[in-house]
Amino acid sequence: MQLTILSWLVLLALVHISYGSALYAFFTDLTIQVGAQDPTTGKLLYSTCNSQDIPIFPLEKPNILDTRETPRNGTALTAVGRGDLNFITAQVFWQTEDNTIVQGKYICNMTTGKLVRDREFQISAAAGVDSIHNETGLSIVNLG
């Protein structure tokens, strides 16, 4: 198990070199979940959410996160998830072109491995924050 985690940390480091800060990862009971922004299209790509033990990050037909609020190309990303062998939910955070910070809540379709958008929320607007640097960093901690 430790060797598998180490292997994926090395892979994440390599992906991080090409994708910069537009990368996230979190653990669930099944495996590590990984997401990154395609630097060419700006779309958010993610690993198959129902894979077991080893994250599957398809390249030929990538999983593209369904977002209503378009992520800014080069946005910082962060995510947190929870779940068990039968149910996984993910919350992904990004910044839009107008510097709004958005929280997207997604539920894993355990049959297809696709994340299905439940809802999006402009957290910076709700907090009354109107001046966010366009290269801000993002981080999230699961407290429970």
C-alpha positions as CSV (number, residue, x, y, z in Angstrom):
1,M,0.0,0.0,0.0
2,Q,2.8,2.4,0.9
3,L,4.6,1.7,-2.4
4,T,1.3,2.4,-4.3
5,I,0.9,5.7,-2.5
6,L,4.5,6.6,-3.2
7,S,4.1,5.8,-6.9
8,W,1.0,8.0,-7.1
9,L,2.8,10.9,-5.3
10,V,5.6,10.7,-7.9
11,L,2.9,10.7,-10.7
12,L,1.2,13.7,-9.1
13,A,4.6,15.5,-9.0
14,L,5.1,14.8,-12.7
15,V,1.5,16.0,-13.5
16,H,2.1,19.0,-11.2
17,I,5.1,20.0,-13.4
18,S,3.0,20.2,-16.5
19,Y,-0.2,21.6,-14.9
20,G,1.2,23.9,-12.2
21,S,-1.2,24.8,-9.4
22,A,-4.2,23.6,-11.3
23,L,-4.1,20.2,-9.6
24,Y,-5.9,18.5,-6.7
25,A,-5.9,15.2,-5.0
26,F,-7.7,13.6,-2.1
27,F,-8.2,10.2,-0.6
28,T,-11.4,8.1,-0.3
29,D,-11.9,4.5,0.9
30,L,-11.5,3.3,-2.7
31,T,-8.4,5.2,-3.9
32,I,-6.8,8.6,-4.4
33,Q,-8.9,10.9,-6.5
34,V,-7.0,13.3,-8.8
35,G,-8.0,16.3,-10.8
36,A,-6.2,18.8,-13.0
37,Q,-6.9,21.6,-15.4
38,D,-6.0,21.1,-19.1
39,P,-3.7,24.0,-19.8
40,T,-4.9,24.2,-23.4
41,T,-8.7,24.0,-23.0
42,G,-9.1,25.2,-19.4
43,K,-11.4,22.2,-18.7
44,L,-11.1,20.4,-15.4
45,L,-10.2,16.7,-15.9
46,Y,-10.5,14.1,-13.1
47,S,-9.7,10.5,-12.4
48,T,-12.5,7.9,-12.6
49,C,-14.3,8.2,-9.2
50,N,-15.2,4.5,-8.9
51,S,-11.7,3.1,-9.5
52,Q,-10.4,0.8,-6.8
53,D,-6.9,0.9,-5.3
54,I,-5.3,2.7,-8.2
55,P,-6.6,6.0,-9.6
56,I,-7.5,5.8,-13.3
57,F,-6.9,9.1,-15.1
58,P,-8.1,8.4,-18.7
59,L,-6.2,10.4,-21.3
60,E,-7.8,9.4,-24.6
61,K,-11.4,10.1,-23.4
62,P,-10.8,12.2,-20.4
63,N,-13.4,12.7,-17.6
64,I,-14.3,16.4,-17.9
65,L,-15.9,18.0,-14.8
66,D,-19.3,19.6,-15.6
67,T,-19.1,23.2,-14.5
68,R,-21.6,25.9,-14.8
69,E,-19.1,28.6,-13.8
70,T,-16.2,28.4,-16.2
71,P,-12.8,28.0,-14.5
72,R,-10.2,30.6,-15.3
73,N,-7.4,29.1,-17.3
74,G,-4.5,28.7,-14.8
75,T,-6.8,28.7,-11.7
76,A,-5.6,27.2,-8.5
77,L,-7.7,24.1,-7.6
78,T,-8.4,22.3,-4.4
79,A,-10.9,19.6,-3.5
80,V,-12.1,17.4,-0.6
81,G,-14.1,14.3,-0.7
82,R,-15.6,11.6,1.4
83,G,-17.3,8.4,0.9
84,D,-17.1,4.6,1.2
85,L,-17.1,1.7,-1.2
86,N,-20.7,2.6,-2.2
87,F,-21.0,6.4,-2.2
88,I,-18.5,9.2,-2.9
89,T,-19.0,12.9,-2.9
90,A,-16.5,15.5,-3.9
91,Q,-16.3,19.3,-3.4
92,V,-14.1,21.1,-5.9
93,F,-13.1,24.7,-5.7
94,W,-11.8,27.0,-8.5
95,Q,-11.6,30.6,-9.6
96,T,-13.5,32.1,-12.6
97,E,-12.4,34.7,-15.1
98,D,-13.9,37.4,-13.0
99,N,-12.0,36.1,-9.9
100,T,-15.1,34.6,-8.2
101,I,-14.3,31.6,-6.1
102,V,-16.7,28.7,-6.8
103,Q,-17.5,25.5,-4.9
104,G,-18.9,22.7,-6.9
105,K,-20.4,19.7,-5.2
106,Y,-20.3,16.4,-7.2
107,I,-21.6,12.9,-6.5
108,C,-19.9,9.9,-8.0
109,N,-22.0,7.7,-10.3
110,M,-20.6,4.4,-9.0
111,T,-21.6,2.6,-12.3
112,T,-20.0,5.0,-14.8
113,G,-17.2,6.5,-12.6
114,K,-18.3,10.0,-13.6
115,L,-18.8,12.9,-11.2
116,V,-22.3,14.3,-11.6
117,R,-22.8,18.0,-10.6
118,D,-25.1,18.4,-7.7
119,R,-24.8,22.2,-7.4
120,E,-22.4,25.1,-7.5
121,F,-22.0,28.0,-5.1
122,Q,-20.1,31.3,-5.5
123,I,-18.5,31.3,-2.0
124,S,-16.6,34.6,-2.5
125,A,-19.8,36.4,-3.4
126,A,-21.7,34.9,-0.5
127,A,-18.9,36.0,1.8
128,G,-19.1,39.6,0.4
129,V,-15.5,39.5,-0.8
130,D,-15.2,41.6,-4.0
131,S,-11.4,41.8,-4.4
132,I,-9.6,38.5,-4.9
133,H,-6.2,38.3,-6.6
134,N,-6.4,36.5,-9.9
135,E,-3.5,34.2,-8.8
136,T,-4.8,33.4,-5.3
137,G,-4.1,30.0,-3.8
138,L,-6.9,27.8,-2.7
139,S,-7.0,25.2,0.1
140,I,-9.7,23.2,1.9
141,V,-9.6,21.1,5.1
142,N,-12.2,18.5,5.9
143,L,-13.0,19.0,9.6
144,G,-15.5,16.2,10.0
